[in-house]
Amino acid sequence: MSYADVIINNNSSRTEGPYTYAVPPELEGQLQPGDRVLVPFARRSTPVEAYVVQVMEELETPIKGLRKIASKDPEVSLTAEMLQTARWMEDRYFCRPIEALHCFAPAGAPSKRGKTRSPYKETPEPDEKKPLTEEQQDAFDQILPALEDGRHQVTVIHGVTGSGKTELYLQVIEACVQQGKKAILLVPEISLTPQTVQRFLSRFGPERVAVLHSKLSLGQRYDEWMRVRRGEVDIVVGARSAVFAPFENIGVIILDEEHEASYRSDSTPKYDAAEVAIERARYHGAAVLLGSATPSVGTSLLAEEGRFKRVFLHQRYNKNPLPEVTIADMRQELQEGNRTIFSRALFEEMEACLAEGKQVILFLNRRGYSGFLSCRSCGYVMKCPECGISLTYHKEQNRAVCHFCDRSFAVPETCPECGSTHIRHFGIGTEKVEEQVQQFFPGVTTARLDMDTARKKGSTETILKDFGKGKTQVLIGTQLVAKGLDFANVGLVGIVAADVSLNIPDFRAAERTFQLVTQAAGRSGRGDKQGKVVIQTYSPDHYAILAAAAQDYESFYRTELLLRKTLSYPPYSDLIQMVLAAEDENEARLAAEKVKLWLQKKLPESAAARILGPRQAPLVKAGGMYRFQLLLKVKPEEMEQTRKAMFRLKKKIAAEKEGVWLFTLDVNPYSYL
């Protein structure tokens, strides 16, 4: 008789396993690691789902009363590579084994239709292969050898907006498929990249491409998973979770706009799709391409250190120059009596652009917005002297609070820099911007693209289609409009309030601002004429604003890297966020304090000294529970000991509970709410 260790599909942290079962005679010789099975468990009246992680001919120590595996799923089985990557995810993201395995497993059950309907109803028109520019060809020639040799290589494609990165991806994937290998393309959000998806369906044919996204039903997702698993398709295009596509012979994984925060999962397991892609590719001897006009600081550092290869695309595909950028100093506008949302520069450029029959995009980053305090006269922003992070205004206490170290400060009546009384809480929304467009430009057609308007099914596609057809003259949006949109008739992009993203309470605030402004500006001038961009800001001298206006990535990168190193922020450390939640506020606070004391004894002394908090989380209460937060900066040499301590801590909390009903760990989170 043989035996199998399995991981039970169960939400409880007390049942991580593995659990040992006997293999029944009818399954003898048929089980292998990765198989999905049903097993009797605890006192359940029906068998539960589990995954085999090990098969043994005999046990080192006999176990009495072993129960037998009930049955095996004939269709679903995870590969050895998927199991290995899942184990890596457990270590990297402090998640439970079943949480990592869930990422690779198909959702739902087979659909009753028997055939998956394509989410793209229209038959795509053929997409002709375009000749590569000299720069594109040089990049292709540097990528191809690793692809042909089956050699793992990560290549950063640093290409300006409109440089033709998508055509390069298409031709790399074509070369990959010709070698009999499979390809995965990740895009930040499927609904915002219909043009990219359509090009892949057109170039390769819908029968060879699976499109994975959240709008598929559970049955459709299962069917698509099986199409991929059976090898019926060569290419998967999808958002973050498509990185887990069940291919067995991966040749290339591509992340378009690799800097995007949407590649980071905000639900457990809190994985980074770029890291998972690199880990999977390492096993397969596959290439990874990380494409962006604004690569993340961490990615560029790895390229600079020689751990990643890097190729550049300096010119737009149509040879058009990058847009002409103007910085509008909103302090000056206020001093001159202009209290509207629009600077004179933006107003005049909008008038001229609309008169020429061109379209306008107005960009306002409100996502992740948490009110900060700034001076309208000189641009001063209140920041924590210890953390260098913008303070958040709490109206109830009339205090400015640091969401990293929990220090709070009185709100000054006058600006500490210039003495002005114009120091106040900053806030503006897309609806207000749309109102003022309609007020100043009567008769102009407008549309908003933000999280509110995008909620309705199909609304994003409709808004973008209408804009593409010229039905809408002015598109007003949040960061959704900065993601890969390509409209030839856009002559002007106005960045209404660059300060909002610049002053969120996050060490990445400057990087996000530089990326968002550069990406938003890149939507302008994609046709046959040079576009224009107006950046409105109360901080016109900030290095991120100046670098974005000059399209100067290198100067931004050097300044930002030095600041990160000085303050020991990633990529020079890992930042671990711990959130403890309980129904009783005092219990949550006490639990967080206990965790800090416990960690101070178990962590390396240097790391223990860098525990920040506990403090109330910015999102104080969620799901009826009060939330408290601890932050820990961990240097590379401290990570192994820290990892062991974190796993022990998770088990300790699961065993003791003591009123704590939720404990989450997040490595390098993209949100600190």
C-alpha positions in Angstrom: 0.0 0.0 0.0 1.2 3.5 -0.8 0.5 6.8 1.0 0.0 10.4 0.1 0.4 13.7 1.9 -2.2 16.2 1.0 -3.0 19.9 1.7 -6.7 20.3 2.6 -8.7 23.0 0.9 -9.8 24.8 4.1 -9.7 28.4 5.2 -8.6 27.7 8.8 -5.0 28.4 9.7 -5.2 25.5 12.1 -5.5 23.0 9.3 -2.5 23.8 7.2 -1.3 20.2 7.1 0.0 18.3 5.3 -2.2 15.3 6.3 -1.3 11.7 5.4 -3.9 9.4 3.8 -3.7 5.8 2.5 -4.0 5.3 -1.2 -6.9 2.9 -2.0 -6.2 -0.1 -4.4 -8.2 1.5 -7.3 -5.8 4.5 -7.2 -2.6 2.6 -6.6 0.1 3.8 -9.1 -2.2 6.5 -10.4 -1.5 9.4 -8.0 1.2 12.0 -8.4 2.0 15.3 -6.7 -0.3 18.0 -7.9 -3.4 15.8 -8.3 -6.6 17.2 -6.9 -8.4 14.6 -4.8 -11.4 14.2 -2.4 -10.7 13.0 1.1 -12.7 12.4 4.3 -11.8 15.1 6.8 -12.6 15.7 10.5 -16.3 15.0 11.1 -17.5 16.2 7.7 -20.3 14.1 6.2 -18.9 14.5 2.7 -15.3 14.4 1.4 -13.4 17.6 1.0 -11.1 18.8 -1.7 -7.3 18.5 -1.3 -4.1 18.5 -3.3 -1.5 15.8 -3.2 2.0 17.1 -2.4 3.9 13.8 -1.9 3.4 10.1 -2.6 5.2 7.5 -0.5 5.6 3.8 -0.8 5.9 3.4 2.9 5.8 5.5 6.1 8.9 6.0 8.3 6.6 5.6 11.3 3.4 3.6 10.9 0.2 5.5 11.6 -2.9 3.7 12.9 -6.3 4.3 11.6 -5.3 6.1 8.4 -8.3 7.1 6.3 -8.2 6.5 2.5 -8.4 9.0 -0.3 -12.0 8.9 -1.6 -11.4 9.8 -5.3 -9.2 11.6 -7.8 -10.2 14.5 -10.1 -9.5 13.1 -13.6 -9.0 16.5 -15.1 -7.2 18.8 -12.7 -3.6 18.3 -11.8 -0.9 20.8 -11.0 2.6 20.4 -12.5 5.8 20.0 -10.5 6.7 23.6 -11.4 3.5 24.9 -10.1 4.0 23.1 -6.8 7.6 24.4 -6.5 6.4 28.0 -7.2 3.6 27.6 -4.7 6.2 26.6 -2.1 8.3 29.6 -3.0 5.3 31.8 -2.6 4.7 30.5 0.9 8.2 31.6 1.9 8.2 34.9 0.1 4.7 36.1 1.1 4.1 34.3 4.4 1.0 32.7 3.0 -0.6 29.3 3.8 0.1 26.3 1.4 -3.5 26.2 0.2 -3.6 29.9 -0.4 -0.6 29.6 -2.8 -2.1 26.4 -4.5 -5.4 28.2 -5.1 -3.6 30.6 -7.4 -2.8 27.8 -9.8 -6.0 25.8 -9.5 -9.0 26.5 -11.7 -11.9 28.4 -10.3 -15.4 26.9 -10.4 -16.5 23.8 -12.3 -17.0 23.0 -16.0 -19.6 25.2 -17.6 -22.7 23.5 -18.8 -22.4 25.0 -22.3 -19.5 22.7 -23.1 -17.9 25.5 -25.0 -16.6 28.9 -23.8 -17.9 31.9 -25.6 -15.2 34.4 -26.4 -15.6 37.7 -24.5 -14.8 39.4 -27.8 -18.0 39.2 -29.9 -16.6 40.8 -33.0 -14.4 38.7 -35.4 -11.0 40.5 -35.2 -9.6 41.9 -38.5 -6.2 40.6 -39.4 -3.3 42.6 -37.9 -0.4 42.9 -40.2 3.1 42.5 -39.0 4.9 45.9 -39.0 8.5 46.4 -39.9 10.7 47.0 -36.8 12.5 50.2 -36.4 16.3 50.1 -36.0 15.9 50.4 -32.2 13.2 47.7 -32.1 15.3 45.4 -34.2 18.3 45.9 -31.9 16.2 45.1 -28.9 14.7 42.0 -30.6 18.2 40.8 -31.5 19.3 41.1 -27.8 16.2 39.1 -26.6 16.2 36.3 -29.2 19.4 34.4 -28.3 18.1 33.6 -24.7 14.7 32.5 -26.2 16.4 30.2 -28.7 18.8 28.7 -26.2 16.2 28.1 -23.5 18.2 30.4 -21.2 16.5 32.2 -18.3 17.0 35.9 -18.8 15.1 39.0 -17.5 15.1 41.9 -19.9 13.9 45.4 -19.1 12.5 47.2 -22.2 12.8 50.8 -21.3 10.9 52.5 -24.1 9.3 56.0 -24.2 5.5 56.2 -24.6 4.6 55.4 -28.2 7.9 53.7 -29.0 6.2 50.5 -30.3 6.7 48.1 -27.3 3.6 46.2 -28.3 4.8 45.3 -31.8 8.1 44.1 -30.2 6.1 41.9 -27.8 4.1 40.5 -30.8 7.2 39.5 -32.7 9.0 38.0 -29.7 5.9 35.9 -29.0 5.8 34.9 -32.6 9.4 33.7 -32.4 8.6 31.9 -29.1 5.6 30.0 -30.6 7.5 29.0 -33.7 9.9 27.1 -31.3 6.9 25.2 -29.9 6.9 27.1 -26.6 4.1 29.0 -24.9 3.8 32.7 -24.0 2.1 34.8 -21.3 1.4 38.5 -21.7 0.3 40.4 -18.7 -1.4 43.8 -18.9 -2.4 46.0 -16.0 -6.2 45.9 -16.6 -7.9 44.1 -19.4 -10.8 46.5 -19.7 -8.4 49.4 -20.2 -6.3 47.7 -22.9 -8.8 46.6 -25.5 -6.6 47.8 -28.3 -3.7 45.6 -27.1 -5.8 42.5 -26.6 -7.4 43.0 -30.0 -4.0 43.1 -31.7 -3.0 39.8 -30.2 -6.3 38.2 -31.2 -6.0 39.6 -34.7 -2.3 38.6 -35.1 -2.5 35.1 -33.9 -6.2 34.2 -34.2 -8.7 33.7 -31.3 -8.3 29.9 -31.4 -4.7 30.2 -30.3 -5.1 32.9 -27.7 -6.9 32.6 -24.3 -7.9 35.8 -22.6 -8.2 35.5 -18.8 -9.9 38.2 -16.8 -12.2 38.8 -13.9 -15.4 39.3 -16.0 -15.5 35.6 -17.1 -18.0 33.5 -15.2 -16.7 30.7 -12.9 -17.6 28.2 -15.6 -15.9 30.2 -18.3 -12.8 30.5 -16.2 -12.7 26.8 -15.6 -13.1 26.1 -19.4 -10.4 28.6 -20.3 -8.1 27.0 -17.6 -8.6 23.6 -19.2 -8.0 24.9 -22.7 -4.6 26.2 -21.5 -3.8 23.1 -19.4 -4.6 20.8 -22.4 -2.2 22.8 -24.6 -5.0 23.9 -27.0 -3.7 27.5 -27.0 -0.2 29.0 -27.4 -0.7 32.4 -25.8 -2.4 33.7 -22.7 -3.3 37.4 -22.4 -4.6 38.6 -19.1 -4.3 40.7 -16.0 -2.3 39.9 -12.9 -3.7 36.4 -12.2 -2.8 35.2 -15.7 0.8 34.8 -14.5 -0.5 31.4 -13.1 -1.6 30.1 -16.5 -1.1 26.3 -16.4 1.4 26.0 -19.3 4.0 23.3 -19.2 6.5 24.7 -21.6 6.8 28.4 -21.1 9.1 30.3 -23.4 8.4 33.9 -22.5 6.4 35.9 -19.9 5.9 39.6 -20.6 4.7 42.3 -18.3 3.5 45.4 -20.1 3.8 48.6 -18.0 5.7 46.6 -15.3 5.6 49.6 -12.9 1.9 49.4 -12.4 0.6 48.8 -8.9 -2.2 46.6 -10.2 0.4 43.8 -10.6 0.5 43.6 -6.8 -2.3 41.5 -5.3 -4.2 43.2 -2.4 -5.9 40.0 -1.3 -4.2 36.9 0.2 -1.8 35.7 -1.0 -0.4 39.2 -1.5 1.9 38.4 -4.4 3.8 40.5 -6.9 3.1 39.2 -10.4 6.6 40.3 -11.6 8.3 38.2 -8.9 6.1 35.2 -9.6 6.8 35.5 -13.4 10.6 35.5 -12.8 10.3 32.5 -10.5 8.2 30.5 -13.0 10.5 31.5 -15.9 13.6 30.4 -13.9 12.2 26.9 -13.7 11.3 26.8 -17.4 14.5 28.4 -18.6 12.3 31.1 -20.1 12.7 34.8 -20.9 10.9 37.6 -19.0 10.3 41.0 -20.5 9.5 43.9 -18.3 8.3 46.8 -20.5 7.7 50.4 -19.4 8.4 54.0 -20.2 8.9 54.5 -16.4 10.4 51.3 -14.9 10.1 51.0 -11.1 13.1 52.1 -9.2 13.8 48.5 -8.0 13.7 47.2 -11.5 16.1 49.8 -12.8 18.5 49.1 -9.9 18.6 45.4 -10.7 19.3 46.3 -14.3 22.1 48.7 -13.3 23.6 46.0 -11.1 23.7 43.6 -14.1 21.1 41.2 -12.7 18.6 42.1 -15.4 19.5 43.0 -19.0 18.2 46.3 -20.3 17.4 47.6 -23.8 16.2 51.1 -24.7 13.7 52.5 -27.2 14.4 56.2 -27.2 12.2 57.3 -30.1 8.4 57.1 -30.8 7.5 54.6 -33.6 6.1 57.4 -35.8 9.3 59.5 -35.2 7.1 62.2 -33.7 8.8 64.2 -30.9 7.6 63.7 -27.3 4.9 66.2 -26.3 5.8 69.8 -25.4 5.3 70.2 -21.6 4.4 73.3 -19.7 4.4 73.5 -15.9 1.7 75.8 -14.5 2.5 77.2 -11.0 -0.8 77.2 -9.2 0.7 79.4 -6.4 1.2 82.2 -9.0 -2.3 81.6 -10.3 -3.8 82.2 -6.8 -1.7 85.3 -6.3 -3.0 86.7 -9.6 -6.6 86.1 -8.5 -7.4 82.9 -10.4 -9.4 80.6 -8.1 -10.7 78.3 -10.8 -9.5 74.7 -11.3 -7.8 75.7 -14.6 -4.6 77.7 -14.9 -4.5 80.2 -17.7 -2.0 78.0 -19.6 -4.3 75.0 -19.5 -7.4 77.1 -20.4 -5.7 78.6 -23.4 -4.3 75.3 -24.6 -7.8 73.7 -24.3 -9.3 76.5 -26.3 -6.7 76.2 -29.1 -6.9 72.4 -29.1 -10.7 72.2 -29.3 -10.7 74.9 -32.0 -8.5 72.6 -34.1 -10.9 69.7 -33.8 -8.4 67.8 -31.5 -9.4 66.0 -28.3 -8.4 66.7 -24.7 -7.6 64.4 -21.8 -7.8 65.9 -18.3 -6.1 63.7 -15.7 -6.7 63.8 -12.0 -5.2 61.2 -9.7 -7.6 60.7 -6.9 -7.1 57.0 -6.3 -5.5 56.3 -2.9 -6.1 59.9 -2.0 -5.8 60.8 1.7 -6.0 64.5 2.5 -2.8 66.3 3.0 -2.1 69.8 4.3 -0.4 72.2 1.9 0.2 76.0 1.5 -1.5 77.5 -1.5 1.0 80.4 -1.4 4.4 78.7 -1.4 3.6 75.0 -2.0 4.8 73.8 1.5 3.5 70.4 2.5 3.5 69.1 6.1 5.7 66.0 6.3 6.9 63.8 9.2 10.5 64.8 10.1 11.3 61.2 10.9 9.8 59.3 8.0 9.8 61.9 5.2 6.2 61.0 4.5 3.3 63.5 4.0 1.2 63.9 7.0 -2.5 63.0 6.7 -5.2 65.5 8.0 -7.6 64.0 10.6 -10.6 66.3 10.8 -12.0 64.9 14.0 -8.9 65.6 16.0 -7.8 68.6 13.8 -4.3 66.9 13.8 -1.8 66.0 11.1 -0.8 62.3 11.6 2.1 60.2 10.2 0.7 56.9 8.9 4.1 55.2 9.3 5.2 56.0 12.8 1.9 57.4 14.3 3.4 60.7 15.4 0.8 63.5 15.3 1.3 67.3 15.0 -0.9 70.3 15.6 -2.2 72.0 12.4 -0.5 75.4 12.1 -2.7 78.4 11.5 -0.1 80.0 9.3 2.5 78.4 6.9 5.8 77.6 8.7 7.6 78.5 5.5 6.1 81.7 4.3 3.6 82.8 7.0 0.6 82.7 4.7 -2.8 81.8 6.1 -3.6 79.8 2.9 -2.7 76.4 4.5 -5.4 73.9 4.2 -6.6 70.4 3.4 -6.3 69.5 -0.3 -9.1 67.9 -2.3 -10.7 67.9 -5.7 -12.7 65.4 -7.7 -13.5 64.5 -11.3 -17.1 65.6 -11.1 -16.0 69.1 -10.2 -13.5 69.2 -13.1 -16.3 68.1 -15.5 -18.6 70.8 -14.1 -16.1 73.5 -14.8 -15.3 72.2 -18.3 -19.0 72.4 -19.2 -19.2 75.9 -17.5 -16.2 77.3 -19.4 -16.6 75.4 -22.7 -20.4 75.2 -23.3 -21.5 72.7 -25.9 -18.3 70.6 -25.6 -19.0 66.9 -25.2 -17.4 65.4 -22.0 -17.1 62.0 -20.3 -15.7 60.8 -17.0 -13.6 57.6 -16.6 -13.0 56.9 -12.9 -13.8 54.1 -10.4 -17.4 55.2 -10.1 -18.2 55.3 -13.9 -16.2 52.1 -14.5 -18.3 50.0 -12.1 -21.1 49.5 -14.5 -20.5 46.5 -16.8 -19.3 47.5 -20.2 -19.2 51.2 -19.3 -15.4 51.5 -19.7 -15.4 50.0 -23.1 -18.3 52.3 -24.2 -16.5 55.4 -22.9 -13.3 54.5 -24.6 -15.0 53.5 -27.9 -16.9 56.8 -28.0 -13.7 58.8 -27.3 -11.9 56.8 -30.0 -14.7 57.6 -32.6 -14.5 61.3 -31.7 -18.0 61.4 -30.1 -16.4 62.8 -26.9 -14.2 65.9 -27.1 -12.9 66.0 -23.5 -12.2 62.8 -21.4 -11.8 63.5 -17.7 -10.3 60.6 -15.6 -8.3 59.3 -12.8 -5.2 57.2 -13.3 -7.3 54.8 -15.4 -6.7 57.2 -18.3 -2.9 57.0 -17.9 -2.8 53.2 -18.7 -1.8 52.4 -22.3 -4.6 54.3 -24.2 -3.6 55.1 -27.8 -5.8 57.8 -29.5 -4.3 59.6 -32.5 -6.5 62.7 -32.2 -5.5 63.6 -28.7 -3.7 67.0 -28.9 -3.6 68.0 -25.2 -3.3 66.3 -21.9 -3.9 68.4 -18.8 -2.7 67.1 -15.4 -5.1 69.0 -13.1 -3.5 68.4 -9.7 -0.1 66.7 -9.8 0.2 67.3 -6.0 -2.4 64.8 -5.1 -0.2 61.7 -5.9 2.9 63.6 -4.8 1.6 63.9 -1.2 0.0 60.6 -0.5 1.4 59.0 2.8 3.7 56.5 1.0 7.4 56.4 0.4 6.7 55.7 -3.3 4.7 59.0 -3.7 7.4 60.7 -5.8 7.9 57.6 -8.0 4.2 57.2 -8.5 3.8 60.9 -9.4 6.7 60.7 -11.9 5.2 57.6 -13.5 1.6 58.9 -13.6 2.6 62.3 -15.1 4.9 60.7 -17.7 2.4 58.0 -18.6 -0.5 60.5 -18.8 1.6 62.9 -20.9 2.3 60.0 -23.2 -1.3 59.9 -24.3 -0.7 63.2 -26.2 0.6 63.6 -29.7 0.3 60.0 -30.8 -1.0 61.0 -34.3 0.9 63.0 -36.9 1.5 66.2 -34.8 3.4 66.9 -31.6 1.1 66.9 -28.6 1.1 69.3 -25.7 0.9 68.7 -21.9 0.1 71.1 -19.1 1.1 70.1 -15.5 -0.7 72.1 -12.8 1.1 72.0 -9.4 1.8 73.9 -6.2 5.2 72.2 -6.2 6.8 73.2 -9.5 10.3 72.8 -8.1 9.8 69.2 -6.9 12.3 66.8 -8.6 9.6 64.4 -9.7 7.6 67.1 -11.4 10.7 68.7 -13.1 12.0 65.3 -14.3 8.5 64.3 -15.7 8.2 67.6 -17.5 11.7 67.1 -19.0 10.9 63.4 -19.8 14.2 62.8 -17.9 13.9 59.4 -16.2 17.6 59.2 -15.3 17.7 62.4 -13.2 14.5 61.3 -11.3 15.9 57.8 -10.8 19.3 59.0 -9.3 17.6 61.5 -6.9 15.0 58.9 -5.8 17.5 56.1 -5.3 19.6 58.3 -3.1 16.6 59.2 -0.9 15.6 55.5 -0.6 19.1 54.5 0.4 19.3 57.3 3.0 16.0 56.2 4.6 16.4 52.4 4.1 13.3 52.1 2.0 12.9 49.4 -0.7 14.8 48.4 -2.8 17.4 48.6 -0.1 15.1 46.8 2.4 11.9 44.8 2.5 9.0 46.6 4.2 6.7 44.2 6.0 3.3 45.4 7.0 1.4 43.6 9.8 -2.3 44.3 10.5 -4.1 43.0 13.5 -7.9 43.3 13.7 -10.5 42.6 16.4 -14.1 43.5 17.2 -13.0 45.2 20.3 -10.7 48.2 19.7 -8.7 47.8 22.9 -8.1 44.1 22.2 -6.8 44.9 18.8 -4.4 47.5 20.3 -3.2 45.2 23.1 -2.6 42.4 20.6 -0.5 44.7 18.4 1.5 45.7 21.4 2.1 42.1 22.3 3.2 41.3 18.8 5.7 44.1 18.9 7.2 42.9 22.2 7.3 39.3 20.9 9.1 40.4 17.7 11.6 42.5 19.6 12.8 39.2 21.3 12.8 37.1 18.2 14.1 39.3 15.4 17.7 40.3 14.8 18.5 43.2 17.1 19.0 45.6 14.2 15.7 44.8 12.7 13.8 44.9 16.0 15.0 48.5 16.5 13.2 49.4 13.2 9.7 48.3 14.1 7.3 51.2 13.5 4.0 51.3 15.5 1.7 49.9 16.6 -0.7 52.6 15.4 -4.3 52.7 14.1 -4.4 51.8 10.5 -5.5 54.6 8.2 -8.6 52.6 7.5 -9.5 52.4 11.2 -12.4 50.0 10.9 -13.4 47.5 8.3 -15.8 44.6 8.3 -16.8 45.5 11.9 -13.2 45.1 13.1 -10.8 47.7 14.5 -7.4 47.6 12.8 -3.9 48.3 14.1 -0.7 48.2 12.1 3.0 47.5 12.6 5.7 48.2 10.0 9.1 46.6 9.8 12.1 47.4 7.6 14.1 44.3 7.0 17.6 44.4 5.3 18.5 41.5 3.0 20.9 39.9 5.5 18.2 39.9 8.2 15.5 38.3 6.0 16.1 34.7 6.7 15.8 35.0 10.5 12.8 37.4 10.1 11.0 34.9 7.9 11.3 32.2 10.5 10.1 34.6 13.2 7.0 35.6 11.0 6.0 32.0 10.5 6.2 31.2 14.2 4.2 34.4 14.9 1.4 33.3 12.5 1.2 29.9 14.2 1.2 31.5 17.6 -1.6 33.9 16.8 -3.6 31.1 15.1 -3.3 28.9 18.2 -4.0 31.6 20.8 -6.4 33.9 19.0 -7.1 36.0 22.2 -9.8 38.1 20.5 -7.7 38.7 17.4 -9.8 37.5 14.4 -7.6 38.7 11.6 -3.8 38.9 11.2 -2.3 39.7 7.8 1.3 40.0 6.6 2.2 41.9 3.5 5.7 42.3 2.0 6.4 45.6 0.3 2.7 46.6 0.1 1.4 49.1 -2.5 -1.2 50.5 0.0 -0.9 51.2 3.6 -4.6 51.5 4.4 
